Amino acid sequence: MNPKKMLAAAVIMIAAAVAALVVFNNYSPSLNTNGENIRQSITTELLKNPEIKPFENATVDMRQLNETDLASLKAEQPVVYSGAAAGDYLVVFDGTTDSMIVIYDYDGRRIVNMFAVRNVIL
């Protein structure tokens, strides 16, 4: 792949990661109506995916997207967030060298979109 294209792709992924992290603001989902711990349920379900499994020891940040967050994220990264809907969860597995960002539809029990981000120190 062309080095300029690789750099552009890396910049887009880093921008998407930064945009995702901006919406967190110390939010953590709690229990659903059945008393199930949503955070634990989503994390456990996502770690079954072989592409996410390597992040089992990563720090996990999670936020349920509302209309305001989603509008902002879609404006900044329309391709990444095009399939997301209000009520979906934005989950970031923050590893030491790589991170995985997942948009998860909890009600539908499906991954809407996910992408890996290489943590680069410049």
WOHUMO-V62882 format. One record per residue. N is the residue number from 1. RES is the residue in one small letter. SS is DSSP state (hx for helix, st for strand, lp for the rest). PHI is phi in degrees with one decimal (* if undefined). NEAR is the number of other C-alpha atoms within 8 Angstrom. Layout:
{{N,RES,SS,PHI,NEAR} {N,RES,SS,PHI,NEAR}}
//
This chain:
{{1,m,lp,*,4} {2,n,lp,-59.3,5} {3,p,hx,-56.9,6} {4,k,hx,-67.4,6} {5,k,hx,-68.0,8} {6,m,hx,-63.3,9} {7,l,hx,-64.3,8} {8,a,hx,-62.7,8} {9,a,hx,-63.4,8} {10,a,hx,-64.0,10} {11,v,hx,-63.7,8} {12,i,hx,-62.4,8} {13,m,hx,-65.0,10} {14,i,hx,-65.1,9} {15,a,hx,-61.8,8} {16,a,hx,-64.3,11} {17,a,hx,-64.9,10} {18,v,hx,-63.2,8} {19,a,hx,-60.8,10} {20,a,hx,-63.9,10} {21,l,hx,-69.7,7} {22,v,hx,-62.8,7} {23,v,lp,-80.6,8} {24,f,lp,-64.7,10} {25,n,lp,49.5,5} {26,n,lp,58.9,4} {27,y,lp,-99.0,7} {28,s,lp,-141.6,8} {29,p,lp,-64.7,9} {30,s,lp,-115.4,7} {31,l,st,-101.6,9} {32,n,lp,-87.5,8} {33,t,lp,-66.6,5} {34,n,lp,-89.3,5} {35,g,lp,81.6,6} {36,e,lp,-79.2,8} {37,n,st,-73.3,9} {38,i,hx,-62.3,10} {39,r,hx,-57.5,10} {40,q,hx,-67.1,7} {41,s,hx,-61.7,9} {42,i,hx,-65.7,9} {43,t,hx,-59.5,9} {44,t,hx,-61.1,8} {45,e,hx,-63.6,8} {46,l,hx,-66.6,9} {47,l,lp,-69.6,11} {48,k,lp,-74.3,8} {49,n,lp,-74.7,8} {50,p,lp,-61.7,7} {51,e,lp,-79.2,5} {52,i,lp,-99.8,11} {53,k,hx,-48.3,10} {54,p,hx,-61.5,7} {55,f,hx,-98.3,12} {56,e,lp,-61.7,7} {57,n,lp,-100.9,6} {58,a,lp,-78.5,9} {59,t,st,-73.8,8} {60,v,st,-112.5,9} {61,d,st,-114.0,10} {62,m,st,-146.7,13} {63,r,st,-150.1,12} {64,q,st,-82.8,10} {65,l,lp,-78.9,12} {66,n,lp,-106.1,8} {67,e,hx,-58.2,8} {68,t,hx,-65.4,6} {69,d,hx,-58.5,9} {70,l,hx,-63.9,13} {71,a,hx,-61.3,8} {72,s,hx,-65.7,8} {73,l,hx,-65.4,12} {74,k,hx,-65.9,12} {75,a,hx,-67.5,7} {76,e,hx,-81.2,8} {77,q,lp,-139.4,9} {78,p,hx,-60.4,9} {79,v,hx,-68.7,6} {80,v,hx,-65.8,9} {81,y,hx,-103.3,11} {82,s,lp,-60.9,7} {83,g,lp,-89.8,7} {84,a,lp,-77.9,10} {85,a,lp,-132.5,8} {86,a,lp,-56.9,9} {87,g,lp,102.1,8} {88,d,lp,-70.0,12} {89,y,st,-108.8,13} {90,l,st,-98.6,13} {91,v,st,-120.1,12} {92,v,st,-119.1,12} {93,f,st,-95.4,12} {94,d,st,-99.0,12} {95,g,lp,-91.4,10} {96,t,lp,-76.7,7} {97,t,lp,-111.3,7} {98,d,st,-137.0,10} {99,s,st,-132.5,14} {100,m,st,-126.2,13} {101,i,st,-109.8,13} {102,v,st,-127.8,13} {103,i,st,-104.7,13} {104,y,st,-123.8,13} {105,d,st,-91.1,12} {106,y,lp,-64.6,9} {107,d,lp,-64.7,4} {108,g,lp,-87.6,5} {109,r,lp,49.8,7} {110,r,st,-144.5,7} {111,i,st,-83.6,9} {112,v,st,-80.2,10} {113,n,st,-162.9,11} {114,m,st,-154.5,9} {115,f,st,-155.7,7} {116,a,st,-90.7,9} {117,v,st,-128.4,12} {118,r,st,-84.8,8} {119,n,lp,-80.0,8} {120,v,lp,-115.4,5} {121,i,lp,-102.2,3} {122,l,lp,-97.0,2}}
//
